[in-house]
Structure formats: C-alpha cells, structure tokens
Amino acid sequence: MVLALGALGVVFGDIGTSPLYAIQTVFAIDGGIVKSTPSDVYGVISLVFWSILVVVSAKYVVFILRADNDGEGGVMALAALARRTVRPEGKRFALVMILGVIGASLFYGDSVITPAISVMSAIEGLAVPAPGLSHLEVPLGAAIITVLFVVQRYGTHIVGRFFGPIMVLWFGVLAVTGVVQIAHDPAILRSLSPSYAVLFVVDHPFIAFVAMGAIVLAITGAEALYADMGHFGRAPIRRAWFGLVFPALTLNYLGQGALILEKPASIANPFFLLAPSWMQLPLVVLATAATVIASQAVISGAFSVSRQAERLGYLPRLTVRHTSQQEGGQIYVPAVNWSLYAGVLLLLVLFQSSGKLATAYGLAVTGTFLLTTTLFLIYAESAWEWSRAKLVAVGLPLGLLELIYFAANLTKVTHGGWLPLLIAATIGTLMLTWQRGRILVTERRTNLEGQLTDFIAALDGSEVSVVPGTAIFVHPPDQTTPLALRENVAANHVIHARVVIVSTQSENVPHVPEGERCTVEPLTSPLGAISRVRLSFGFQDDQDVPAALRIAQDQGLEVDLDEAFYFLSRISVLRGTVAGMPTWRKRLFIGLAHNAANPSQYFSLPEHRTVVMGAQVVL
C-alpha cells in the first residue's frame, strides 16, 4: 500500500495532469478546426477514452509491465532484455540496442518538455479567477521548477510520500468534478462506445487526423510509467492505475465533454471551468502541485534510463546516489538533474505558454511508443514464443494506432516539433559516439597493456623486488595487465607481496545475485602472490568494489581490505590521426571522457588508500 501511494506520487503525475491541457488543445488546434458539436465532442472523448484503454491500460499496464528486466523498466532495459533473448548472430541482435538508444533519446526530449508544459498549464489557470495575474505566469513557473529540481537530491521515496497524498486528492477532485457534470448530461456516457470514435474518423477524416495530434496529449506519461517501474515495482503501479487513476481520468474527460456540449464557450479552458467559481483558485494551487508531480515522473524516469545507458556502455560513468535503503531503483543522478533543469528553463523562456509548448509536444512521445511496441514484439516472439497470429493480433492495432498518432504529430515539426527531435538527435549522437569511442579506446588500451600471462612470465629472473603489503588493481579487462601495475614495476622495480587484479563486468541484466558476484582465481607467479578476481554487476547494481571483495574473502581470497592500497589506471585520451571516427566525434568523445565520474568514487574506493596512475591513449 505504501508503494502504491508512492507510485501515485511519482509514476502517474505526468498522465494524471493531462486533463489540464489535452481537451483544451484539441478544440484550439488549427484555429478551432474541431467544433463543439455533439458529433465532434462525442468523437473526441471516445478517441481519448479508447486511446487510454488501448495504449496505457492494455499495452503498458497489462503487457509491457510484464517485460520487466529483473524488476527494471524503460526502453533501454527492454532493449537489453530483448537482446538477451535473440540470436547473437542474427540481425536483430544489433538492431534492438539501436532502437533502445533512439527510444531513450526521444524519452529525454519528452523529459525536457513535460515539466515546462505541465507547470505552465496549471499556472495559466490563474487567468480564470484572476486575469490580472497573468504577467506572473512565467516567473512563477520558473520558481516552481527550480524548487522541484533542487529537492531531487532527497530522493523519490521522500518525494513520493509527500506527493502521494496530494495525488490522491488530485484524482479525487478529477473524479468528483467529472461526475457532477456528467449528472447534468448523462448522454455523454455514449462516447464510451467506440462507434463514436469510428464515426468521427469516417465522417471527418482530415479533422480527426489533425485532432489526433492533440488527443495524444491524453496518453503522454505512459512511457514514464514503464521507466519508473524500478522505483516501485509492477504490482503497486497496476493497483494504483486500475483502482484510482484510470477511473478518475475517464470521469474527468467525460465531464469536460459534457461541459463543452452544455456551454460551448468553455472550450477556452474546460478543465478549470468544470469547477464552481469558489473552487477555481484552490484548484489552481492543487493543479500546480500536481504538475510538479507530473514533472517528477519524467525526471525519475530519466534517472533510471541514464543509469541503464551508462551501464550498457552508451554513456560515460555517471555519479549515482541511492536515496532509499529499501528500493535499489530509487536514485539521483546530479548531471542528468541539472541538465534537465537547464533545458526546462530554456523552454520556459522561449515558449512562455502551454499552448505554444503543446505544438512541440507529442512527437517524441509517439516515437517512443512505436519503438517500445517494436521491442516488445521482438521480445514476446523470442522469449515468450508468441505465435505469428498472436503477434499480429496485438501488434497490428497498437502499431496502427501509434503510427497514426506519430504521423499526426509530424505536422507539428515546423511549429516547434523540431525541438524534441533536436534534443533526441543530440542525445542519440552522444550515446552512439561514446559507445563507438569506448570500443576503439578499449582496443588500443588492450594493445598498450599486453597480456597478463606474458607480464607475469617476464617477472621470472627480473630485477624486481618484493615489498610487503597488498596492492589491489581495479582493472575492467581480465586478460590484460593493469597499466598501473606495469608502470609501477617498470618505474620503481617493485611488486607488492600480494597483488589482487580486480576486473569488473557489467552484465546485460539489472542485478547479479551476491552468490554469482565473484570468481577468484590464483595465478602462478615467480614473485609474490597474484590473484585475479572477476566481479560481475548488473546495470542497476552499484559497482562497489570493496563490498564485493568482502564476498570474495568468503570464497578464499586472502587479503586484508582494511590495510590494502587500491591502484587505478587513469586513461587520458588524446585526439590523433588514427582512422575509426571522424574528428568531430573524437572531440566529442574526449569531452565526454573528461566529464566522466571520478573512478575512485564510482567504485567506492577509500580515497586515503587509493593511488591513481596516468596513461595516454591516442584515439
């Protein structure tokens, strides 16, 4: 129950605040091409209801949440999951990760727009009870967003507990205001029939197509729902969705439709006009709190996706802080947090209204929908062995609906839709550049390091002295010689009495059980005692080397961790003329490498007993 309340406070904020602007945008799009006639209103509300039912309830809550990667969700986790189940030599092996990178990039585009449009749509409600305060909308929005990003360091468990009760009140208000208006005009319940959506599309195909570019705003937040699964788990999210969120959203959209039929002028702001005049100002305050929570949903999702991308080799090392002792998925990533903050403030200043922001919204979301559906179908076929008939039965209606939504949003490209595409292209370029550069640097570093077995053999008969103590060399590859070890022997002609070479490996799963974490292998050496320890981590595990070595002690590793010194090889990448990457991508990779997290902090090494030795690799 506590997790379900927390899920309300983090996961459903984005989709839960869509009633603020979705219907208003539909009737304002293209100068009011959608009219307040019964056929148009019934058609729009029917499309909204069935879109939520098919895309969110059926696709995400029923199907996609089943495709959890050891409890983790999000497009990158789904891509990693799908890659584990397809044939390594097949074409789909490389394809699924490319799709995951594109999907993650589009999600970042959504993560920048959502806080700006959500907060502005709530604050603009001031124009209903207090038109004279409209000049304060942008400054108030900037202040609220600043506070939101500042409190991220305290964690989603604290934020969720604080926001959870507010969201219970929010969804309760959505339901009550909707029910009151439905009671005035029960005929609006007819729009629950899909026939009205079909008639709207058949009678006015062009208008319906344009309207779908705004109707999609009612289902934004579905991808954040999946990305945040690691924060709270599948069951709490499902209980909260079917028990409160979905019914409340449905009732409110029906209420807005009934209001527009009764008072066509209410299309100016149907959400706030749905409430009685005495309630409108308190509703603005509540809506502002709810939109802050909507922003939390995508911020938390961005943290999860960023960490997954980093561990899968598509981003440099990131500083990740755990914010909960109970839920390992609840994390705070400072670099992502402040990058999003800068992007959101920039959008706020450039667009200055939710109406203008709505023109940029939707393209990134629908693109992510399509990619998630594709990855899910690949996974369902390879892991669950779905038949072709079942794949078609599920994939065809989903794919067709999402493709129409995507096409409808392509019309927004010249009116602001270019923005999420630019953000996605930038993030995608960064991720693919890092992944390519990392491969090239690893190849050249391997040549520089040489084989470990050759290095140990060369110690026999050398003028190298053995000094007391234990040296632990943290070195990701397990077959080559740590540069710090090689340089220490070459420069100082000494080797420690006990040497432990620790190689770390990020597996294609979120978590690796402690029992499978370590492999200890003693190596035959003419000087000192050398052991090789292989550590396996999931892409959601902290790569805490000292903690993992304590597990290795139980497997026979003889080492005093309280006295041992840790040695790191810090690689400086220099731009050269060697082929493999264009010059601009080399510069980009080097810039990313310079801003990577400190390796001693990343591996949780004790600073007073950590020695960093440098080396250079030409890219």
DATA-V170899 format. One record per residue. N is the residue number from 1. NEAR is the number of other C-alpha atoms within 12 Angstrom. Layout:
# DATA-V170899
n = [N:N]
near = [NEAR:NEAR]
This chain:
# DATA-V170899
n = [1:2:3:4:5:6:7:8:9:10:11:12:13:14:15:16:17:18:19:20:21:22:23:24:25:26:27:28:29:30:31:32:33:34:35:36:37:38:39:40:41:42:43:44:45:46:47:48:49:50:51:52:53:54:55:56:57:58:59:60:61:62:63:64:65:66:67:68:69:70:71:72:73:74:75:76:77:78:79:80:81:82:83:84:85:86:87:88:89:90:91:92:93:94:95:96:97:98:99:100:101:102:103:104:105:106:107:108:109:110:111:112:113:114:115:116:117:118:119:120:121:122:123:124:125:126:127:128:129:130:131:132:133:134:135:136:137:138:139:140:141:142:143:144:145:146:147:148:149:150:151:152:153:154:155:156:157:158:159:160:161:162:163:164:165:166:167:168:169:170:171:172:173:174:175:176:177:178:179:180:181:182:183:184:185:186:187:188:189:190:191:192:193:194:195:196:197:198:199:200:201:202:203:204:205:206:207:208:209:210:211:212:213:214:215:216:217:218:219:220:221:222:223:224:225:226:227:228:229:230:231:232:233:234:235:236:237:238:239:240:241:242:243:244:245:246:247:248:249:250:251:252:253:254:255:256:257:258:259:260:261:262:263:264:265:266:267:268:269:270:271:272:273:274:275:276:277:278:279:280:281:282:283:284:285:286:287:288:289:290:291:292:293:294:295:296:297:298:299:300:301:302:303:304:305:306:307:308:309:310:311:312:313:314:315:316:317:318:319:320:321:322:323:324:325:326:327:328:329:330:331:332:333:334:335:336:337:338:339:340:341:342:343:344:345:346:347:348:349:350:351:352:353:354:355:356:357:358:359:360:361:362:363:364:365:366:367:368:369:370:371:372:373:374:375:376:377:378:379:380:381:382:383:384:385:386:387:388:389:390:391:392:393:394:395:396:397:398:399:400:401:402:403:404:405:406:407:408:409:410:411:412:413:414:415:416:417:418:419:420:421:422:423:424:425:426:427:428:429:430:431:432:433:434:435:436:437:438:439:440:441:442:443:444:445:446:447:448:449:450:451:452:453:454:455:456:457:458:459:460:461:462:463:464:465:466:467:468:469:470:471:472:473:474:475:476:477:478:479:480:481:482:483:484:485:486:487:488:489:490:491:492:493:494:495:496:497:498:499:500:501:502:503:504:505:506:507:508:509:510:511:512:513:514:515:516:517:518:519:520:521:522:523:524:525:526:527:528:529:530:531:532:533:534:535:536:537:538:539:540:541:542:543:544:545:546:547:548:549:550:551:552:553:554:555:556:557:558:559:560:561:562:563:564:565:566:567:568:569:570:571:572:573:574:575:576:577:578:579:580:581:582:583:584:585:586:587:588:589:590:591:592:593:594:595:596:597:598:599:600:601:602:603:604:605:606:607:608:609:610:611:612:613:614:615:616:617:618:619]
near = [18:23:30:35:36:40:52:51:49:54:52:58:54:51:45:56:50:49:53:49:50:47:52:44:41:46:39:30:34:22:14:23:21:36:31:32:24:28:28:37:42:40:45:54:52:39:45:47:39:34:38:39:29:29:40:40:31:26:36:38:34:24:27:38:39:30:39:35:39:29:32:43:48:54:54:54:53:49:45:46:39:40:36:26:30:28:18:14:12:14:14:27:25:20:24:36:39:31:35:44:46:39:44:54:41:45:54:48:43:51:49:46:51:52:50:53:49:51:50:50:45:45:47:42:41:32:24:30:25:19:15:13:18:22:17:21:31:30:22:28:37:30:24:33:43:27:19:38:37:20:26:38:29:23:36:48:38:27:41:41:26:27:36:34:25:33:42:35:25:39:38:25:37:40:32:27:36:38:31:23:34:30:18:23:23:22:22:37:31:25:35:30:21:24:21:30:33:24:23:32:26:17:17:22:20:18:28:39:35:35:44:46:48:51:48:51:46:47:47:51:49:51:49:51:52:52:52:48:49:43:49:45:35:34:26:31:43:35:27:37:37:25:22:30:42:38:28:35:43:42:37:45:50:47:45:52:55:42:43:37:30:26:23:25:19:26:34:31:36:41:45:43:37:43:32:20:16:14:22:29:26:24:33:34:26:33:41:40:40:49:47:48:50:55:51:57:51:50:54:56:53:47:48:49:51:47:45:50:43:37:38:37:32:38:37:37:33:37:31:38:32:28:25:21:15:16:25:31:40:42:43:38:36:29:29:35:39:25:24:40:34:23:30:42:33:23:37:36:23:19:25:30:32:36:35:27:40:46:39:40:55:49:48:48:50:46:42:45:47:36:39:49:44:38:42:46:40:38:35:32:25:24:21:20:16:19:17:17:13:16:24:20:15:28:34:19:22:35:31:23:30:38:29:32:41:34:27:33:38:31:27:31:24:15:22:28:34:25:34:43:37:23:33:33:25:22:30:31:29:35:37:36:35:35:32:26:41:35:20:24:33:25:20:24:31:24:19:23:31:23:21:30:22:17:28:31:17:20:26:17:12:18:17:24:21:26:19:18:23:29:38:43:47:45:39:31:30:30:25:32:37:45:37:35:40:33:24:27:26:19:15:17:19:26:36:30:25:32:41:43:44:43:35:34:30:30:29:32:33:36:29:25:19:21:16:19:33:32:29:31:23:22:23:20:25:22:29:27:29:36:33:38:41:33:41:39:32:34:38:43:42:36:37:28:39:35:23:36:40:24:28:32:21:18:21:17:29:26:31:21:27:19:18:29:31:39:37:37:33:28:31:23:28:24:25:20:12:16:14:22:26:18:19:18:26:32:23:30:36:30:21:29:30:20:18:25:24:24:34:32:24:27:36:26:31:24:19:16:22:28:25:29:25:20:23:21:28:26:34]
